[in-house]
Amino acid sequence: MKPLMFPENPQFWYETLRSMSHIAYGGADFGEVVSTAGRIEEGDYDSWHEEWMATADRVAAEAQRALDAGHTISARDGFLRASNYYRSAEFFQHGRPCDPRHDHAYDRSVSCFRAAAALHTTPRIEPVRIPYEDTTLPGYLYRADDTGAPRPTLIMHSGFDGTAEELHFSGALAAVERGYTVLTFDGPGQPGPRHHQGLVFRPDWENVITPVVDFAETLPEVDVSRIALLGSSMGGVLAPRAAAFEHRLAALIAVDGVYDLGQVSTRHIPGDREEAERLLRADSAPELDARFEQITTQDATARWAINHGMYVMGVETPRAFSASYLDYTLAGGVAERIQCPTLVCDAEEDEFFKGQPEQLYERLTCPKTLMLFTAEEGAGAHCHPGAMRLALARIYDWLDTTLAPTA
């Protein structure tokens, strides 16, 4: 899709489009997004933060006034939008070191979402803490009704930069509307555990998903024979990795599929893959370090990805971040271990992982489907922002069919 705003900064445009995509399920309003984006100085992280904070504060204050006056529906809707706008305000605040404002914006996003959740009656949305190692992971349980009857269940997590709260707009609400019990959560490296527990990403994601499935199986609303897992963005490699080893899953959805993050970190390094990996993992590689510094000044998307990547991986240099990506792969026979039916989504104009959905699909030996979303449909960008209704309809129609009870 041709940028409608921020023509010289594809990352700013993508994040604006991302906010627009949340209009479909109540996470934004078009005029609020356009007005905010129109006040932002292109490429200026401070301007981005300040303008999204201003909009979020205004919308949150209006929601609070509505709540105080007893207008609960208006309050709920306002808190949902404010939550998403605070998420946008925090988005570019991670760096070396992180901007101290990022915790405040994140916490406001969570508090507004929980205020909205408390006002939801259908579906009911309950904050939960999922036992994980010696701590817990934050999440939300969506119940389709009050019967307590077991239903097909969707576990959802995001990827490199998304939040459990954002999943409300990018799949959770759509799934519960279709009768699913839904469990969303943030894992290690994702916003809740990273902000408040210092937990960073880990490649062996099965050790994250297995405790989540354990938790889900304790809930009366969960049909333990029909639990599906959906991972978005970087979750498109994390969720398949988990499914390769956690065989209680009845279905897997990768939005969009990712096969090997090492391809991302090595593609701009001269030489073959083996030499690139050696340089990334070396004790010293001054020429490569200088190249990373050059990339961050010339490429707006790389600048953000590297800064955020150091934060979520818990490393101190751009090269260390790129080296960490080498461990996030489904090569070496991992993809072939997935047993459950798997949907791999693909975006025609994916700017981050072009070609990787096909690589994952080709290596799967389980029942599999490759689903392409196109630019003509308005769905060609990574994870299909701007076409949420279309994308989720197709994805959940596949899931309905896959999890349908057998006669």
Disulfide bonds with the S-S distance in Angstrom:
none
